[in-house]
């Protein structure tokens, strides 16, 4: 019996990618995990692995077409087997016509520790437009793509009627919206508190300027996505911040010893040690490894650390160190190096960017002493790491000496945790950095 190949997740907030080319062709024999296609997202190329193995019976989509996350993009089975009855057409990836729907597709495998999303059924074409969770900023049911498009067009989503599942606002709803033709939800508002008129939220501050001395630049898809997610984060997540200055002399000494006999390709970075310390601290404070979903909290038993990577062409992407609390420093370093290199080369894999439960942003390489970071939703926190610098310090005997100090700031979601727990988390992180041999246990 044939099985379907599902378009995997491409990272938080990304719903589709442009097919560049098929690496495999119908008739080829593949194993689960083999790369079958290359897809472009945000000017980066993602290698798409198959979630099932067998002989490829068909592939759906032509180069240049958009493939939706969660859509069926092919089938595998035994050599000579015929394909199952065609599925309903999924937006962005045309499917052959047919009369009867196929059996439900199996869910894609997920190594992130989070539940895998089921493949969309033929009876529910709007399913690929769903977000990864059920928490909607401003209480408005809208896909991230529809939300981004509305922000760009200056459309107030309160005025848009959703035609998706459960009244969800989709991309086409925003594209077809015309001011004055659709009414806002009919819930009554007391006259004393109702505004005089509902005006669309502007996408910019004032009118776009013009002139020979001004260059107008289109906003890239990546920058639009970053803008939308970070705006939602700052508007919807009540951030609080806790900062500590940490003695990193012992950490730098340990790193020097670990790297003494290693070549450049295998050397341990300060960030590798910071990621390890963060993961071990989360093991002691699992509430910070929790995501907020309205009236429910999702507490993850596995610890996957997102690592913010600045891209050469601008923008950033988070690669994910899976089970960072469990693997050795050497294995963690090798995994991080490989993912960061792929990200900077524009050649990431879906598994590189899936499943982060907490994030670390390190600007130490840019000689930044201190900064605060914006939480990557739906996570409950992010660590901002500054550079390790030599500074005057008061020694135990009261004299003045020179020490290596580094500032770390925790940004935390006040809906999930409180200031005291945030401070205790940072104290525990500081102890690990100042007694780094514990990172090797």
N, C-alpha and C positions, 0 to 999 in steps of 0.2 A: 504494500500500500504506500502511495506517495506521501511525502511530508513537505510542509511548506517552509521556505526560507523567509525569515522575518527581518525587516530593516531594524537594526538595533538602535538603542539610545545613542545620541551623539553628544551628550552633555546637557547640563541643566539649562533649560530655556530654549534649546534648539529643537525645532520640530521637523525640519526637512533639510535635505542636502541635494546638491546638483550632481547627477551621475556623470562622471568623467569617462569611465570606460569599464567594461567587464574584463576581469583578469582571467576568469574561467568561462567556458562556453558549454552549451548543451552537449551532452555526451561525455563530458569530463567526469572522472571519478574524484570525489572530494571527501575529506574527513571533517568532522565538526571542528570549527576553529580556523579552517583554511580561508585565506583571503580570496574573495570572489569578485570584488569590485573596488573601485576608488571613487569616492564622493567628495565634493568640495563644500566646505562650510567656512564662512568668514575668511576666505583666501587661504585656508589650510586644507590639505588633502587628508582625508580619513580613509584608512583601509578597512573595508567592511568584511568581517568574517562570517562564515556560514554557521548557523546555529544547529544544523543537522548534517549528517553525512550520507553519502550514497552517490548514485549517478545523477548528474543534473539533467532533468527532463525539460525544463524551460526556465527562461529568465525574463522578467517583466520590466521593461523600461529601455529607452534609447538614450545614448549620450546627449547631455544637454537638458534632459527632463529632470523634474524635481521628484525625489523619492521621499515619502512621508515616513517619519519614525513610527514603527508599529505596523506598517503596511506589508503585505505579502509581495515579495520581489522575485520569487522563483519557487521551483519544486524540485525535489530529489526523490529517487526511488530506485528500483532495480533496473538493470540494463534492459531495454526493450519494453519497459512498462509504459503504459499510456498515462497521460496526466489526468488529474481529477477534473471534474467539471469546473469551468472558469468561475472566478470570484467576481463580485460586483466591482465596478471601477472605483479605485481610490484616487482622490484628487491628487494630481501631480504625477501619477504613474498609471497610464492607461492599461486596462486589462482586456483580453479577448471577450467577445460577447458569448453568451450562453444562456441556457434556460433554467438550470438548477444550481443552487448554491453548494459549495463544497462543505465537508465537515469542518468544525471549528479548528483553527490553527493552534498548534501547541505554543505555549508561552516561550519567549526567548530565554536562554540560560542567562543567569546573572551571578557574577562572582563578587558582587559588592556587599552581600549580606542583606540587601534590601529586597522586598518581594518583587518578583518579575511581573511586569504588566502583561495581561492577556492580549493576544492578537485581536484586532478589531473584527467583529463579526460582519457578515455580508449585510445583515439587516440593519446595521448601525454605522453608516458611512461617516458619521460625525465623530466616531471614536478616536481616530488618530489626532483630532484637534484638542483632546483633553490634555490637561497639564499633569505633572507627576504627582500632584496632591490635590486635596480638596479645599485648600485655604485660598480665598480670593480676596486680594487687596480691595479696600473700600466696599467689601460685600458684593462686588459685581462679578458675575460669572462671565469670564472672558478668557480666551486663549492668550498666551503670551504674544503670539504673532498679531492678534487683533489689538491687544493692548499697546504694543509698540507702534502699530500703524495709526491708531487713534491719536497717540501722543504726537506723532509726526504731522498729522493733519490738523491738530488742534480740535479734535472732536471729543466732546464730553460723553463718556460711555454711559452715563446715566440716561442719556437721551436716545440711546440705540436699543432697538428691540432685537433680542437674540432669537435666531431660528434654529440653533443647535439643540442638542439633547438637554432637556431640563431648562430650556430658555437661555442656553449658553450663547454668548456673542462670539461669532466666528469672523474670520478674515473677510469673507464675502459680505457679512452684515455691515462692516465698517466701510468696505469699498462701495456698497450700494446706498450708504446713508446720505440723505439730503436734509439739511437743516429745515425744520418746519414741517417735514413730511411724516416724522415719527414722533410719538409722544413719549415722555418719560413714564416710568411705572406709576400706576394710579394711586399708590399709597397716599392717603391724605396727610398734609402737613399743617400743624396749627398756624393760623394766620399770623400770629404775633411773631413766629420765628421763621416764616417762609420768606425767601428772598424775593425781591421785586420781579426778577426775571432770571431764568437759568441761561447763563452764557457759556459757550464752549471754552474749555480751558486752553489758553494759548500754548502752543508748542515752543515758542520763543518769547523772549522779553522784548516786546515791541515788534515793529516791522523790520524785515530783513533790509539791512543797509545796502546802498548802491554807490557806485563811483569808480573812477579809474584807479584809485589807490586802494581798492578793496578786492580781494580774491574770494570768490564764493566757492566753497568746497562741499561736495555731496558727503553726507554722513554715511560711513560704511555700515554694513550689516553688523559687524562686530561692535562698533562704537554705539550703534542704536541699541543693541542688546544689552551692552554694559550700562548704558544710560537708563534704560527701562528698569533693569534689575536693581541697580543701585538706588534709583529714585524710589522704587517700591520699598527697598530695604530701609532707607532713612525715614520714609514717611510712615511705614507700617510697623517697624520694629523699634521699640523703645530701648535704644542703646544706653549702656553706662560703661565707664572706662576705669581701669585700675592699672597703675604703672608701678614698676619696681626697677631699681638699679641693681645689677647683678655683677658679682665678682667673677670674671671668666678666666682668671689666671690658670686655675687647675684644668679647666676645659681646654684651653689652648695648649697646655702641656701634654694632656692626654692625646689630643689630636696629633701633636708633633711625634709622639711615640708610636701611635698607630700607623702613621704615614712614613715612618723612617725607612722601611724596606719595600715600600710600594711605588710602582710607577705612576705617572700622572693620570693614567686612565682609571686607576683604582684607588686614588687618594680619597680620604674621607673629608667632607667639607664641614664647616661650622654648622651650616644649615641642616646637614644630615643629623648631627647631634641634637640640634634644636628640635627637629621633627620627632626624633626618638624620645626626647624628654617630654615633649607635648603629649605624645601618645601614652607614655607611662603615667603622666599626671591625669589624663582622662580616665585611665583605668581606676585610679583612686577616687576620682570625682566624676562618676558616670552621668550625673545630671547635666554636665556640660556637653555630653555626647548625645544630647536629646534634641529633637526637632518639635516645634510648636505647630499644631494643626487645630486651631480654634479651641474646641472643648476637649481635645485629646492631645497627648504627648506621645511621640514615638521615640523610645529610648533604645539605642542601638547597642547590641552586645559585642559587635566587632568595631574596631577603631580604624577608620580610614582617613588619613590626613590629606586634605587638599593643599597643594603647594602652588602659590601664585607665581606664574612665569611670565615675564615681560617678553613680548615678541619683537623681533628686529624691525618689522614694518609698522609697529605701533599696536596698542591694545595689549591685552593679557589673556591668559587662559590658565585654568587650574588643572594640573595633573594630580593624580590621586595615588598616594602610597598606601596600598592595602595592608591591613593587619600590621601597622607600623609598630605596635607595641610588642609583637611576638617575634618578628624576624630579627636576625642579627644586624649589627651596624654595617658590616660588610655587604650583606645582601641588600639591605635598605639603600645603601649608597649606590650600588650598581643599578638597582631598579630605578632610583631617582635620576641618575645620570642618563640612562637610556630614554626615559620618558621626556625629560627636559630637552634632550637633543632632538628627539622627534618633533616636539612642539616647536622648537625654534627653526627646524628645517621645514615646517609646514607639512609634516608627515605623521600625524598622530593616529592612534588606534582608538576605537570606541572605549575599550577597557581602561585606557589611560585617563579618561576624563569622567568616568562614572563612579558614583557612589560615595563621594566625600561626606564625612559626618562632622568634620571640624576643619578649619583652615589655618595655615600659617602663611603670613606675608612678611618676607625678609628683605629690607632695603639696605642691609648692612654693606653690600658691595658698592653702594652709591654714596658712602660716607654720610649717611643720614643718622643723626644721633637719636631722634625720637619722632614718632608719628603715631597716629591712630588710624585704624583700618575700619572699613565698612563691612558689616557682617554679610556673608554670602547666604541668602535665604535658601532653604528654611533652617539653616544651621543656627545654633544658639550662641556661637562665639567664634572669634578669630584672634590670633596672636599676631601683633605687629612687633617685629624685631629690628632694632637699630644696629649700628655698627659697634664693634668692640674697639674702644679707643683707650689710649694711655692717658690717665688723668691723675692729678695730685690726690692722694688719699692719706687719711690719718691712720697710722699703723697702731697695733695693739699697745706698743710702749709709749704712745702719745706723740711720736715724732712724725714728720711729714715724709711720705715716700711716693713712689709711682706705682699705680696699679692699672690693671686692664678692667674696664667696666663696660657693661652693655645694658641698655634700657629695653625693657619689654613691656608692652601694653596689651592687656586683655580687653577687647570689646565684647560685651555680653548682652544677651537678650533678657531684659528685665521681666519678661513674661514667663521665662523658664527658670531663672536664677536671681539671686539677690546680691547686694554688695558684699556682705560678709563671706558668702561662699565664693564669690569671685576673688576676694582677697586671699582666702585660704588656698584656692586653686593656684594663684600666682606665687604664694609662698612655697607651696610644694614644688612648683616648677623651678623656682629659684634654688631650692635645696638640691635638686637633681643636677642643675647646671654647676653649682658650686662644689658638689661632691660627685663628679661625673663617672667615677668607677661603677656607680650603681646602674649606669646606662648599659653596662656590659653584662649584667647578670641575666 
